[in-house]
């Protein structure tokens, strides 16, 4: 912890290694890892331990990390161009807006991470010669750009999180490892992971609701406030945060229960953490919500880890 704090307190030189690390937003990588863990556990369950292959699982994890970093770079750059990252920004500081990374260097960074992601995606596709994965990989790259440039400004960010942080990484991690298996349980597992992960976007948009209205960024929270009014809309947004986690835990518990495992009760650990974070969100506002944003990211990773353990246990014991 001391080393981590010392690193963040160091001066940030333009285009330095520290600047790129900050721009990559390493704390968000847990959100990329959790669905891959769940997908790998589903592969362990669906395909059997004897058919489980570690190498494609690691490739899927690497691809998820690279695309998350790529999305962060794209978000940093295009929000800077649009003027969304203004001086009244409540969230964590961004690299281009702070002058840590020049726009030209960020364009090179985006190009490099996109190209690297494509190379890893091709390796995944070639593992079982699953050519249909080419379309999936292209969608990941395209929507990585469309999220920040267009769709997040239209209130569609939550849909993309549900798909690309839930159903796609969970489902296709299992699909790649097993050589093409898909089931209803797999789809439900992806849905649960996507709902839990959407809470990260929900608390982010709740914190920035007033700034987003000024910037013309019409997130779900902004739409709710426009319909219900500021006070009631904020209350509805908080309730959505609460129920996203509750429904995600319920779906995960049911999936594990259908597999015959008693470890669905592990979801209670996540629920307790989620409820505690929800309580704190109701008590603070503004920049104080950044702490709860971090707590939400922690909760999502714990959710994915517990879910994966419960699924893997069902394959081992039952």
C-alpha positions, -999 to +999 in steps of 0.1 A: +000+000+000+029+024+009+046+017-025+013+022-043+006+055-026+042+067-032+038+059-069+006+079-072+021+108-054+051+110-077+053+138-103+037+129-136+060+138-165+045+142-200+042+108-218+061+091-190+056+055-180+036+067-150+013+087-173+006+057-194-001+035-163-025+061-150-042+064-184-046+026-185-066+029-153-053-004-137-081-004-111-106-011-139-089-043-150-107-063-123-138-056-143-122-072-173-109-102-154-141-112-135-162-123-165-133-143-179-130-161-146-167-170-147-164-181-184-134-203-176-153-218-147-182-225-170-159-242-194-146-263-165-182-273-158-195-276-193-166-293-210-152-313-181-119-311-164-102-333-190-111-310-218-101-278-201-073-259-218-054-232-198-037-215-228-069-202-245-082-192-211-051-170-206-054-156-241-090-146-234-079-129-202-051-111-221-076-100-247-100-087-221-072-067-204-060-052-237-094-042-248-102-026-214-070-005-216-079+003-252-113+014-242-098+036-214-074+052-239-103+059-264-125+073-236-097+095-223-089+109-258-124+115-272-138+129-240-109+153-241-118+163-276-154+167-268-146+188-238-164+165-214-134+164-190-138+200-178-123+217-147-155+208-127-149+171-133-157+151-102-142+118-113-105+107-112-082+129-133-077+119-170-044+118-188-051+140-218-071+166-199-043+169-173-016+172-200+001+140-188-002+125-223-003+146-255-032+139-279-007+128-306+009+102-282-026+090-272-035+084-308-004+062-311-013+045-279-048+037-291-034+024-324-009+001-306-034-013-281-060-019-308-034-037-330-022-058-301-057-067-292-064-078-328-032-100-328-043-117-296-079-121-310-065-138-341-045-162-319-078-170-300-096-176-333-069-199-346-069-221-314-098-242-326-100-225-360-133-209-350-137-184-378-169-171-364-149-155-336-136-130-362-170-113-361-170-113-323-135-097-322-144-071-347-175-061-327-154-058-296-130-034-314-158-014-331-179-009-300-148+000-280-147+031-301-185+036-305-190+035-268-172+068-261-177+085-294-215+080-297-234+054-277-225+066-242-239+100-251-272+083-261-278+064-229-267+031-245-236+026-224-255+002-200-265-020-229-229-023-240-217-031-205-243-059-203-232-074-236-194-068-236-187-072-199-212-099-194-226-122-221-196-118-246-166-124-223-184-151-202-200-168-231-171-167-256-144-175-230-163-208-224-169-212-261-132-208-270-120-232-242-145-259-249-143-257-287-179-244-293-201-253-263-229-230-254-259-235-230-287-216-213-268-216-180-239-199-199-261-172-211-276-166-176-241-165-161-231-138-186-263-119-178-256-120-141-220-108-146-232-080-169-258-067-145-232-067-116-206-049-138-232-023-149-231-010-114-197+005-121-212+026-149-243+034-128-223+049-099-200+067-123-230+083-142-248+090-109-217+110-097-215+129-130-252+134-135-252+173-134-219+177-154-233+152-180-264+173-184-243+204-191-222+184-216-252+170-234-242+134-224-276+117-221-268+087-199-296+066-183-292+086-151-296+119-170-327+105-188-342+096-155-335+130-140-350+147-170-382+127-165-385+126-127-367+157-116-333+160-099-342+148-064-365+119-074-343+110-103-313+107-081-332+085-058-344+062-087-308+060-099-296+048-065-324+022-064-313+009-099-278+005-085-292-015-056-314-038-077-288-044-104-266-061-077-295-080-061-308-094-094-273-103-105-268-123-072-302-140-076-294-151-111-260-164-101-274-183-072-300-199-094-274-209-120-252-225-094-283-241-077-293-257-110-258-272-112-265-290-079-240-270-059-248-255-025-222-228-029-247-204-044-249-191-008-215-175-015-235-148-032-246-136+002-210-123+008-213-102-023-248-090-013-235-078+021-207-059+004-231-045-022-256-033+004-229-017+024-217+002-006-253+012-015-258+026+020-227+047+016-237+059-019-270+071-004-251+092+022-225+110+000-223+128-032-198+145-056-162+135-054-169+114-023-185+089-046-151+081-061-144+060-030-176+041-036-167+037-073-136+018-061-157-002-036-180-011-065-151-023-086-139-044-057-174-059-052-177-068-089-144-087-088-155-105-056-188-114-072-171-128-102-145-148-081-172-162-058-194-171-088-165-188-105-156-208-074-192-220-070-194-231-106-160-248-105-169-266-073-201-280-089-180-295-117-155-310-093-179-325-067-210-331-086 
